[in-house]
């Protein structure tokens, strides 16, 4: 299975991103559960589009701990692995 170099976001994905932005703009927190659900859906679609896999051997926890000790800014990252190779991918959001 050849991995796509640059998957194109579908209109559905972009629409769900806009919906998430609208939900997050609600200041009173009443839409928090809806926002979490949308985030999970978008992440699952993202992982599938890029052919990533999750952290099955907990290496991302080690990477996160090392990053926290030596540099800032990695607390808003997700860690994935390429399905074809064991290379790590860090995605900042």
N, C-alpha and C positions, 0 to 999 in steps of 0.2 A: 504494500500500500504506500503510494507516494504521498508525502505530506504537501499540502498546498503552501506555497511560499507566502502568499498574501491573500487570505480568504476575504471575499467581498461581503460586507455586512448586508444582510437582507433587509428589505423594507420593514418586515415584521420586527426584526431585531431593533432597528432604529426607532420604530414606533414604541416598542416596549421601553427603550431608553428614555424617550420623551415622557412617557407615562411615569416612569420612576422619578424623573426630575420633578414633575408636578406633585407627586405624592410626597417627596422629600421637602417641598416648599411649605407644606402645611406645618405651621409653627407649634401647634398644641400637642403634637405627638400622637394624635388619634389615628394616624395612618401608618404607624410604625410596623405593625404586623404585615400590612399590605406591601410596604417597602421592602421588608426582609424577604418576602415571598418573591417579589419581582427580581430582587438582586440574585437570589438563588437560581431562578429561571434563566436570567441573563448569563450568569456564570456558567451554568451547565451548557448553554448553547455555545458560549465562547470556547469552552474546553473541547467540545465536540468539533467545532469548526477548525480549530488549530491542531486537532489530534493529540491533545495533551492528556496526561494521566495524572491522577492525584498522588499524594505522598504516601505510598504504600510501606515504605521502610523508615518513615519518620526522619528522613534526612533534612527536610525543610525546617524542622524544629531546631536542629543543630545549626543550620545556616542562619536562622532568625536570631538565635542566641549569640552567635559570633558577630553578626552585624550589629546587634544591640550593644555589644561591648566595644566595638571599634569605630562605629560611625552611626549617624542618625538618619532618619528618613525611611527606614525599612519597616516601620511599624504599620504602614499603610500598603503593604505588599501581599500578594498571594504567590505561592510557590507551586510550580507545576513541573512535570517532566515530559519530555518528548516521548511518545509511545515507541518510536523506532530506535532511539538511542537513549542511553541513560543520562543525557545532558539535562541540567537544571535550567528552568526558565523562571525569571522573577518578573512579575507584572505589578507595576505600581498603579494604584487607583486612588 
